Amino acid sequence: MAVGISSACFYPLETERALRRLAESGVEHTEIFFNAGCETKGLILQTITDIVRGSGLKVCALHSYCSFAEPHLIFSPYARRMQDGIEVYKGLCEAANTLGAKFLVLHGEKEPFRISEQAYIERFAQLEEIVRSQGVLLTQENVVHFRSQDPSFLETMRTSLGDNFRLTLDIKQAVRSRVDPVTLVKDFLPNIVHMHISDHGERGDCLPPGEGSFDFEALFSLMHSGGYTGHYMLELYRTSYENETVLLNSFKKVSKIHAKTIAKNSAGC
């Protein structure tokens, strides 16, 4: 359980260059957001792998470059197309195994919805089983304007999928969906395996931790008491912070809050 920085924070910088900057800055944990299919195989994947292994970076999760296309590849009314999507995800699983990533994050179906809730869950279950058979775990992220923005739909997924329902909880996406992120945490804590963190307040809904009003100490305490063992990954847009110094200072600040909170709770104070 640690704080890290997603490579997505540097977009549109090439993924391998983003990872090199993280490694050079002393960041130890990351999530890789692939931005092109060519990054998941061949020479570019080898370059990424060399950076990760050479620097000691720990990759906890992968985010698919085709998240924008999931409504067409996996959750389309044209069911036959799903086989193409499955092949894409098998390739992502191979990359995950190469990099040591445990989780693969999925966005799902975007508005306007064209298949039923039941069909969505059936497709997700099929993909989840295939991904799990490859040694990786599929996790649903809550995302605004997607089915997963609705807590009641997430509850339906949990009821239907049982232990095979895993949630990546994104704070900024909850805020944008007009859902209280703390309430979402309380409702789904046993199912949360990965988390994207950011701050929010009067200046915006996606800010570096420490520049808004979100209570990270309370969040870490809640998650720790609930037995959470996953990571807290800073995932910001490049427009969310002025420069890399701001990003790294925010990372250091929230890391200190996390360490202090865990030590306090572990001591039973």
PLY file of the C-alpha trace (Angstrom):
ply
format ascii 1.0
element vertex 269
property float x
property float y
property float z
element edge 268
property int vertex1
property int vertex2
end_header
0.00 0.00 0.00
1.71 3.16 -1.22
1.25 6.41 -3.12
2.43 6.60 -6.73
2.08 8.66 -9.90
0.40 7.51 -13.11
2.26 7.99 -16.37
-0.99 9.61 -17.57
0.00 12.77 -15.69
2.58 13.50 -18.40
0.33 13.01 -21.46
1.03 13.69 -24.33
4.67 12.92 -23.48
5.59 9.48 -24.78
5.00 6.78 -22.19
8.61 5.64 -21.93
9.80 9.23 -21.42
7.16 9.75 -18.73
8.34 6.64 -16.89
11.95 7.74 -17.13
11.05 11.07 -15.53
9.21 9.31 -12.72
12.16 7.01 -12.09
14.64 9.90 -12.12
12.45 11.73 -9.59
12.57 8.85 -7.14
8.97 7.72 -7.57
8.74 4.01 -6.79
5.16 3.07 -7.76
3.31 3.78 -10.97
0.38 2.91 -13.18
1.14 2.81 -16.89
-1.40 4.39 -19.20
-0.62 3.07 -22.66
-1.41 5.66 -25.32
-0.92 3.52 -28.44
-1.08 -0.11 -29.37
2.59 -0.14 -30.42
3.56 0.52 -26.79
2.19 -2.86 -25.70
4.56 -4.99 -27.77
7.85 -5.09 -29.65
10.69 -2.63 -29.27
8.74 0.08 -27.45
7.47 -2.36 -24.82
11.02 -3.63 -24.45
12.22 -0.05 -23.87
9.48 0.47 -21.28
10.36 -2.83 -19.61
14.05 -1.92 -19.48
13.23 1.40 -17.80
10.93 -0.26 -15.27
13.34 -3.06 -14.37
16.45 -0.89 -14.48
15.00 1.74 -12.16
13.10 -0.56 -9.81
9.76 1.04 -10.65
6.84 -1.09 -9.50
3.94 -1.15 -11.96
0.72 -1.94 -10.11
-1.80 -1.47 -12.93
-2.19 -0.87 -16.65
-4.68 1.42 -18.33
-5.68 0.52 -21.87
-4.98 2.81 -24.82
-8.31 1.69 -26.25
-10.49 2.79 -23.33
-12.16 5.25 -25.70
-13.04 2.34 -28.01
-14.41 -0.06 -25.40
-18.03 0.92 -26.22
-17.36 -0.34 -29.76
-15.01 -3.25 -29.09
-16.63 -4.84 -26.03
-20.03 -3.25 -25.42
-21.39 -2.82 -28.94
-24.76 -4.09 -30.17
-22.66 -5.87 -32.81
-21.62 -8.72 -30.53
-19.23 -10.34 -33.01
-16.88 -7.36 -32.67
-16.17 -8.37 -29.08
-13.78 -11.06 -30.31
-11.56 -8.31 -31.69
-11.67 -6.61 -28.31
-10.77 -9.84 -26.53
-7.65 -10.18 -28.67
-6.66 -6.61 -27.76
-7.04 -7.40 -24.07
-5.05 -10.60 -24.37
-2.23 -8.47 -25.72
-2.60 -6.09 -22.79
-2.43 -9.04 -20.41
0.85 -10.13 -21.97
2.21 -6.62 -21.42
0.92 -6.65 -17.84
2.68 -9.93 -17.11
5.90 -8.61 -18.64
5.76 -5.50 -16.46
4.48 -7.19 -13.30
1.16 -5.33 -13.24
-1.65 -7.01 -11.32
-4.63 -4.99 -12.55
-6.07 -3.95 -15.89
-8.42 -0.95 -15.73
-11.55 -0.72 -17.90
-13.90 2.23 -18.55
-16.74 0.36 -20.24
-19.75 1.67 -22.16
-20.21 5.39 -22.72
-23.42 7.35 -23.21
-25.64 6.93 -25.17
-26.04 3.36 -23.92
-26.92 0.88 -26.65
-27.00 -2.44 -24.81
-28.88 -3.48 -21.69
-27.38 -3.56 -18.21
-27.60 -7.33 -18.24
-25.77 -7.54 -21.57
-23.07 -5.24 -20.21
-22.55 -7.41 -17.16
-22.45 -10.57 -19.27
-19.81 -9.05 -21.56
-17.80 -7.83 -18.58
-17.98 -11.26 -16.94
-16.74 -12.93 -20.13
-13.83 -10.52 -20.45
-13.03 -10.72 -16.73
-12.75 -14.50 -16.92
-10.43 -14.34 -19.94
-8.23 -11.68 -18.34
-8.08 -13.64 -15.07
-7.07 -16.77 -16.99
-4.08 -14.77 -18.24
-2.96 -14.03 -14.68
-4.30 -10.46 -14.50
-7.38 -9.01 -12.76
-9.89 -6.81 -14.58
-11.18 -3.81 -12.66
-14.07 -1.47 -13.46
-13.35 2.25 -13.07
-16.08 4.76 -12.22
-16.06 7.30 -15.09
-18.37 10.24 -15.78
-20.71 9.77 -18.78
-20.12 6.01 -18.63
-22.42 3.40 -17.08
-20.00 3.17 -14.21
-20.69 6.75 -13.08
-23.88 5.45 -11.42
-23.38 3.81 -8.00
-26.61 1.87 -8.42
-25.22 0.25 -11.57
-21.99 -0.58 -9.76
-24.12 -2.22 -7.08
-25.89 -4.27 -9.76
-22.49 -5.35 -11.08
-21.37 -6.35 -7.61
-24.54 -8.36 -6.97
-24.19 -10.19 -10.29
-20.42 -10.74 -10.31
-19.69 -11.37 -6.64
-15.98 -11.75 -5.96
-15.20 -11.06 -9.62
-16.31 -7.45 -9.26
-13.36 -5.16 -8.59
-13.45 -1.38 -8.58
-10.87 1.24 -9.45
-12.20 4.29 -7.63
-11.33 7.64 -9.22
-11.95 10.68 -7.01
-12.19 13.28 -9.79
-14.53 11.08 -11.82
-16.83 10.72 -8.81
-16.85 14.50 -8.34
-17.62 15.03 -12.01
-20.44 12.52 -11.73
-21.82 14.48 -8.74
-21.17 11.55 -6.45
-19.51 12.08 -3.08
-16.24 10.13 -3.34
-16.21 9.34 0.37
-19.72 7.90 0.19
-18.63 5.84 -2.80
-15.65 4.57 -0.82
-17.83 3.60 2.14
-20.32 1.78 -0.10
-17.71 -0.17 -2.09
-14.64 -0.38 0.13
-14.42 -4.21 0.12
-14.39 -4.15 -3.69
-11.86 -1.34 -4.24
-8.53 -2.73 -5.46
-6.99 0.41 -6.97
-7.49 4.15 -6.57
-6.87 7.30 -8.63
-6.44 10.30 -6.37
-6.65 14.04 -6.97
-7.87 17.08 -5.09
-10.80 19.39 -5.80
-12.25 22.66 -4.58
-13.10 26.15 -5.75
-10.27 26.14 -8.31
-11.41 22.98 -10.08
-12.37 19.33 -9.90
-8.94 17.89 -10.74
-6.19 19.51 -8.68
-2.87 18.30 -7.25
-3.36 17.01 -3.69
-2.95 19.91 -1.31
-4.41 22.52 -3.67
-8.04 21.79 -2.86
-10.17 20.96 0.13
-10.31 17.16 0.07
-9.43 15.46 3.36
-6.80 12.88 2.42
-6.04 11.98 6.02
-9.66 10.95 6.53
-9.61 8.97 3.27
-6.44 7.07 4.17
-7.75 6.35 7.65
-11.03 5.03 6.25
-9.31 2.85 3.67
-6.79 1.51 6.18
-9.50 0.61 8.69
-11.33 -1.23 5.92
-8.30 -3.37 5.10
-7.38 -1.73 1.79
-4.04 -3.02 0.50
-3.92 -1.35 -2.91
-2.19 1.79 -4.19
-3.14 5.46 -4.33
-2.19 6.70 -7.76
-2.01 10.41 -8.56
-3.81 10.74 -11.88
-3.97 14.32 -13.09
-4.33 15.95 -16.47
-1.31 17.84 -17.74
-3.40 21.02 -17.57
-4.05 20.37 -13.86
-0.60 21.45 -12.70
1.84 24.16 -13.72
5.06 22.13 -13.92
6.68 18.91 -12.76
7.93 20.51 -9.55
4.32 21.16 -8.55
3.41 17.55 -9.36
6.30 16.11 -7.38
5.78 18.41 -4.41
2.13 17.37 -4.33
3.19 13.71 -4.48
5.60 14.21 -1.58
2.97 16.06 0.45
0.28 13.41 0.04
2.83 10.63 0.62
3.72 12.16 3.98
0.05 12.43 4.91
-0.41 8.78 3.95
2.61 7.56 5.94
1.62 9.60 8.99
-1.98 8.40 8.85
-1.04 4.74 8.51
1.46 4.98 11.37
-1.13 6.67 13.57
-3.82 4.10 12.81
-1.44 1.17 13.14
-0.46 2.41 16.58
-4.14 2.44 17.56
-4.16 6.18 18.25
0 1
1 2
2 3
3 4
4 5
5 6
6 7
7 8
8 9
9 10
10 11
11 12
12 13
13 14
14 15
15 16
16 17
17 18
18 19
19 20
20 21
21 22
22 23
23 24
24 25
25 26
26 27
27 28
28 29
29 30
30 31
31 32
32 33
33 34
34 35
35 36
36 37
37 38
38 39
39 40
40 41
41 42
42 43
43 44
44 45
45 46
46 47
47 48
48 49
49 50
50 51
51 52
52 53
53 54
54 55
55 56
56 57
57 58
58 59
59 60
60 61
61 62
62 63
63 64
64 65
65 66
66 67
67 68
68 69
69 70
70 71
71 72
72 73
73 74
74 75
75 76
76 77
77 78
78 79
79 80
80 81
81 82
82 83
83 84
84 85
85 86
86 87
87 88
88 89
89 90
90 91
91 92
92 93
93 94
94 95
95 96
96 97
97 98
98 99
99 100
100 101
101 102
102 103
103 104
104 105
105 106
106 107
107 108
108 109
109 110
110 111
111 112
112 113
113 114
114 115
115 116
116 117
117 118
118 119
119 120
120 121
121 122
122 123
123 124
124 125
125 126
126 127
127 128
128 129
129 130
130 131
131 132
132 133
133 134
134 135
135 136
136 137
137 138
138 139
139 140
140 141
141 142
142 143
143 144
144 145
145 146
146 147
147 148
148 149
149 150
150 151
151 152
152 153
153 154
154 155
155 156
156 157
157 158
158 159
159 160
160 161
161 162
162 163
163 164
164 165
165 166
166 167
167 168
168 169
169 170
170 171
171 172
172 173
173 174
174 175
175 176
176 177
177 178
178 179
179 180
180 181
181 182
182 183
183 184
184 185
185 186
186 187
187 188
188 189
189 190
190 191
191 192
192 193
193 194
194 195
195 196
196 197
197 198
198 199
199 200
200 201
201 202
202 203
203 204
204 205
205 206
206 207
207 208
208 209
209 210
210 211
211 212
212 213
213 214
214 215
215 216
216 217
217 218
218 219
219 220
220 221
221 222
222 223
223 224
224 225
225 226
226 227
227 228
228 229
229 230
230 231
231 232
232 233
233 234
234 235
235 236
236 237
237 238
238 239
239 240
240 241
241 242
242 243
243 244
244 245
245 246
246 247
247 248
248 249
249 250
250 251
251 252
252 253
253 254
254 255
255 256
256 257
257 258
258 259
259 260
260 261
261 262
262 263
263 264
264 265
265 266
266 267
267 268
